[in-house]
């Protein structure tokens, strides 16, 4: 008989639970609402450092124009002003280097055999040229090895002189003016 009464009570309890739309039963201590955390806001110094690091990464990937634009966002941060100037020089050097490699490959019997050992960039020494005019000329000396007509590898030097027109299109000069040594850069990461 006790069993029947217990089963009946359980059945009634279940019917009541099912018929109610919402019953909340709390077992244990009452839950409290979790405090909302305020999102972390970076300081201007941290933002500048992030931009600075991104710009340096772009330089390592030879994206000099992208790096320059990032450094310009933070001109007064650390040595950004120095890097802006360096990006301009390297961007110009990269364009000239790629064009000089194109000229060099056009003269080789087997362009696929080209191996670059070193590159030097030169600028004109002419006193009659203005500083703006001097920026339109560049000389490039490439120390390279390539396969000759007999199949052997030969190491030699290639000289190229380029001129920039108003639309920044670089063209090869026929007569090489007098150049002086400007800078030797590591071109191993610049693709040709």
C-alpha positions in Angstrom: 0.0 0.0 0.0 2.9 2.4 0.8 4.2 1.6 -2.6 1.0 2.6 -4.4 0.8 5.9 -2.4 4.4 6.8 -3.3 3.9 6.0 -6.9 0.7 8.0 -7.0 2.4 11.0 -5.4 5.2 10.8 -7.9 2.8 10.6 -10.8 0.8 13.7 -9.5 4.1 15.6 -9.0 5.2 14.8 -12.6 1.8 15.8 -13.9 2.0 19.1 -12.1 5.5 19.7 -13.4 4.5 19.0 -17.0 1.5 21.2 -16.8 3.4 24.2 -15.5 5.2 26.2 -18.1 8.1 27.3 -16.0 9.2 26.1 -12.7 12.7 26.9 -11.5 14.1 24.6 -8.9 17.4 25.8 -7.3 19.5 23.2 -5.6 22.5 24.5 -3.7 23.6 28.0 -3.1 22.0 30.8 -5.1 24.0 31.8 -8.2 25.1 35.3 -8.5 25.5 37.2 -11.8 29.1 37.2 -13.0 30.6 40.7 -13.1 31.1 42.1 -16.6 34.8 42.6 -17.5 35.7 45.8 -19.2 37.5 45.2 -22.5 41.3 45.9 -22.5 42.1 49.1 -24.4 45.6 49.4 -25.7 47.5 52.6 -24.8 48.8 54.8 -27.6 52.3 53.6 -26.9 51.2 50.0 -27.5 49.4 50.9 -30.7 52.4 52.7 -32.0 54.6 49.7 -31.1 52.2 47.4 -33.0 52.4 49.6 -36.1 56.2 49.9 -35.8 56.6 46.1 -35.7 54.2 45.6 -38.6 56.2 48.1 -40.6 59.5 46.4 -39.9 58.0 43.0 -40.9 56.9 44.6 -44.2 60.5 45.8 -44.7 61.8 42.3 -44.2 59.3 41.0 -46.8 60.6 43.8 -49.2 57.2 45.6 -49.2 58.9 49.0 -48.9 55.9 51.1 -50.0 53.7 49.4 -47.4 56.3 49.8 -44.7 56.8 53.4 -45.5 53.0 54.1 -45.2 53.0 52.4 -41.8 56.1 54.4 -40.6 54.4 57.6 -41.8 51.5 56.9 -39.4 54.0 57.1 -36.5 56.6 59.6 -37.7 57.7 60.7 -34.3 57.9 57.2 -32.7 61.4 55.8 -32.2 63.4 55.9 -35.4 60.4 55.9 -37.8 61.6 59.0 -39.6 64.9 57.3 -40.5 63.0 54.2 -41.7 60.8 56.3 -43.9 63.9 57.6 -45.8 65.4 54.1 -45.9 62.1 52.7 -47.4 62.2 55.3 -50.2 65.7 54.4 -51.1 65.1 50.7 -50.9 61.9 50.9 -52.9 63.7 52.8 -55.6 66.6 50.3 -55.5 64.2 47.4 -55.8 62.6 48.7 -58.9 66.0 49.5 -60.5 67.4 46.2 -59.5 64.5 44.3 -61.0 64.8 46.3 -64.2 68.6 45.7 -64.4 68.1 42.0 -63.9 65.6 42.0 -66.8 68.3 43.8 -68.9 70.9 41.3 -67.8 68.8 38.2 -68.5 68.1 39.5 -72.0 71.8 39.2 -72.7 72.4 35.7 -71.3 72.5 32.5 -73.3 70.8 30.7 -70.4 68.9 33.1 -68.2 67.8 30.4 -65.8 71.5 29.9 -64.8 71.8 33.4 -63.4 73.4 33.5 -59.9 73.7 36.9 -58.2 76.8 37.4 -55.9 76.5 41.1 -55.1 74.9 44.4 -56.2 76.1 48.0 -55.9 74.0 51.1 -56.5 75.7 54.3 -57.8 74.5 57.8 -58.3 75.9 60.5 -60.5 78.7 62.8 -59.3 78.1 65.6 -61.8 78.2 69.0 -60.2 76.1 70.5 -62.9 73.1 68.3 -61.9 70.6 69.5 -59.3 69.8 67.2 -56.4 66.4 66.5 -57.9 68.0 65.7 -61.2 70.5 63.3 -59.6 67.6 61.3 -58.1 66.4 60.5 -61.6 69.6 58.6 -62.4 71.0 55.4 -61.0 73.8 53.1 -61.9 73.9 49.5 -60.9 76.8 47.1 -60.9 75.9 43.4 -60.6 78.5 40.7 -59.8 77.0 37.5 -61.2 77.7 34.1 -62.6 75.9 32.5 -65.6 76.3 29.7 -68.1 78.2 30.7 -71.2 77.7 29.5 -74.7 79.9 26.4 -74.0 77.9 25.3 -71.0 80.5 26.4 -68.4 79.7 28.9 -65.6 81.4 32.2 -65.9 81.6 35.0 -63.3 81.6 38.6 -64.4 80.2 42.0 -63.8 77.2 43.7 -65.4 76.9 47.5 -65.5 73.5 49.2 -66.0 72.5 52.8 -66.0 68.9 53.8 -65.6 66.9 57.1 -65.9 63.5 57.9 -64.5 61.0 59.9 -66.5 58.2 62.0 -64.9 55.9 59.0 -64.6 58.6 57.0 -62.7 59.2 54.7 -65.6 62.8 53.7 -65.6 64.6 53.2 -68.9 68.1 52.0 -69.8 70.6 54.7 -70.7 72.9 54.0 -73.7 75.9 56.0 -72.4 76.9 55.4 -68.8 77.8 58.7 -67.1 80.4 58.9 -64.3 79.1 57.2 -61.2 80.5 56.8 -57.7 79.8 54.1 -55.2 76.7 54.8 -53.2 75.6 51.8 -51.3 75.9 48.0 -51.4 72.7 46.3 -50.2 71.8 42.8 -49.5 69.5 41.7 -52.4 69.1 38.1 -51.4 65.5 38.7 -50.3 64.6 40.8 -53.4 63.1 38.5 -56.0 64.2 38.8 -59.6 
